[in-house]
Amino acid sequence: MSSNFYSTQDYAPSAPPLPSISTSTVVGGALQSFPGGAGSYPTAPLVAAGSYAPPSHDLAAHSFHVSGFFPPGTHPEIVRSFQTVDRDQNGFIDEYELQIALSSGYQKFRMRTIGLLMFLFGNPKNPSNIGPVEFAALWNCIGLWRAIFERFDRDRSGAIDSSELSNALLSLGYAIPPSVIQVIMSKYSDANGGRGSLDFDSFVECGVLVKGLTEKFKEKDACYTGHATISYDDFMLMVIPFLVP
C-alpha cells in the first residue's frame, strides 16, 4: 500500500472506525442503533507485539472535512449539546465550551484531554475552535472509546489496570509491548491518585495518543513493517503537537 493512502487519513487520526451516521450514533455515552444498521464498536485482528493492523477505509478516513453544518442523521441530542454552549451562535465552540458540552453527555474531562481532542479534531485553518461537523465526529469517537473502556473494565471499578489497558489497545489493533504499557501506567498513575490504573479521562488521553502517534508513524511506514527511517525534524514535528496540544 502506498503512502498516498494517508492523504485522506489526517483529519482525525485518533478516531476508531465510526459506524455509518445514517444508521447509528452515540448519545449519552451509549451507542444507539437506528433502522438500517446495528450499532457496534470496532475490534481488530490480533497483531504481533509492537506492530499494528493496516487501517480500513471507513467514514473516519474520508469524511468530516467541511465545517458549518451537522452531518445528515446527527442525533438531536448532539445538536442540542453543541447549540447550548455556542452562546454567541457563531457556529463554533472553543475548548472551554467543548468541556461543558462533553460534560452533558459523558463527564467533565481535564483540560489536558480537551486540548488534545481539539488538536486531533479541530480544523487546521481554525485550530482554536471546532464546528458542528468536527463536534459530531468527536462526540461519536468519545462514545466508541467509552464502549471500549466499559468492555475491558471487567470488574466495573471505573478504572482499568495495565492488563485491561493492553487488551483494550489490542482490540483496536495495537499490540503495545509490556514495557511501553508500564511507561503509560507510570505516567498516568499520579493523575489517578497513584492507584496504578487509568480512569476514563486518562484512558481517552492515552488512547488517542497511542492511536494518533501510530497513525503518524504509518505515514513513514508505507509497507506496515513496524520500522521507518525518520529525520530529526520529522520526528519533532510528529511528536511535539501531541505533547503540547
Secondary structure, DSSP 8 states (H G I E B T S, - for coil): --GGGGGGS-S-TT------TTTEEEETTEEEE-TTS-----------TT-B------HHHH-----SS--TT--HHHHHHHHHH-TT-SS-B-HHHHHHHHHHHT----HHHHHHHHHHHS-TTSTT-B-HHHHHHHHHHHHHHHHHHHHH-TT-SSSB-HHHHHHHHHHTTB---HHHHHHHHHHHHGGGTT-SSB-HHHHHHHHHHHHHHHHHHHTT-TT--S-----HHHHHHHHHHHH--
